[in-house]
């Protein structure tokens, strides 16, 4: 599992299943499989905002950690 961090929140994902493009300056991450965006994560006023596609699962591990999994 690969991990990224946006401020104090950690996200882990399997890099064999999807690619993550991360912009720390804008506090945004996009998780992509093939040519389809499966999830975009924004940090707005220090709150995590998920913009998921229906083909992704988001598991909360604890208050500051999430695991992102593709259906494929």
C-alpha positions in Angstrom: 0.0 0.0 0.0 1.2 3.5 -0.9 0.4 6.4 1.4 -0.1 10.1 0.9 -0.8 12.8 3.4 -2.9 16.0 3.1 -2.2 18.1 6.2 -2.9 15.7 9.1 -5.0 13.1 7.1 -3.4 10.0 5.7 -4.7 8.1 2.7 -3.5 4.7 1.6 -4.2 2.9 -1.7 -2.9 0.0 -3.8 -0.7 1.5 -6.5 -1.2 -1.7 -8.6 -4.9 -0.8 -8.8 -4.8 3.0 -9.3 -2.6 6.0 -9.7 -2.7 9.0 -7.4 -1.9 12.5 -8.6 -1.3 14.7 -5.6 -1.1 18.5 -5.4 0.0 19.5 -1.9 -0.2 23.2 -2.6 -3.9 23.0 -3.5 -4.6 20.2 -1.0 -6.1 17.9 -3.6 -5.6 14.4 -4.7 -7.1 12.4 -7.6 -7.2 8.6 -7.8 -7.3 7.3 -11.4 -7.6 3.8 -12.8 -6.8 3.7 -16.5 -8.3 6.8 -18.0 -11.1 7.1 -15.4 -11.1 9.3 -12.4 -12.4 7.3 -9.5 -12.0 9.7 -6.6 -11.0 13.3 -6.0 -10.2 14.4 -2.4 -10.1 18.1 -1.4 -9.3 19.7 1.9 -11.7 22.6 2.5 -11.4 24.6 5.7 -9.3 21.7 7.2 -12.2 19.2 6.4 -11.8 16.3 4.0 -14.3 16.4 1.1 -14.7 13.3 -1.0 -15.9 13.4 -4.6 -16.2 9.6 -5.3 -17.2 7.7 -8.4 -19.4 4.7 -7.8 -16.5 2.3 -8.5 -14.5 3.1 -5.4 -14.7 2.2 -1.7 -13.5 4.6 1.1 -12.7 3.0 4.4 -12.2 5.1 7.5 -9.4 3.4 9.5 -9.3 6.1 12.3 -10.0 9.8 12.7 -7.0 10.7 10.4 -6.6 7.7 8.1 -8.5 6.3 5.2 -8.0 3.4 2.8 -9.1 3.8 -0.9 -9.9 0.7 -2.9 -11.1 0.3 -6.5 -13.9 -2.1 -7.3 -11.7 -3.5 -10.1 
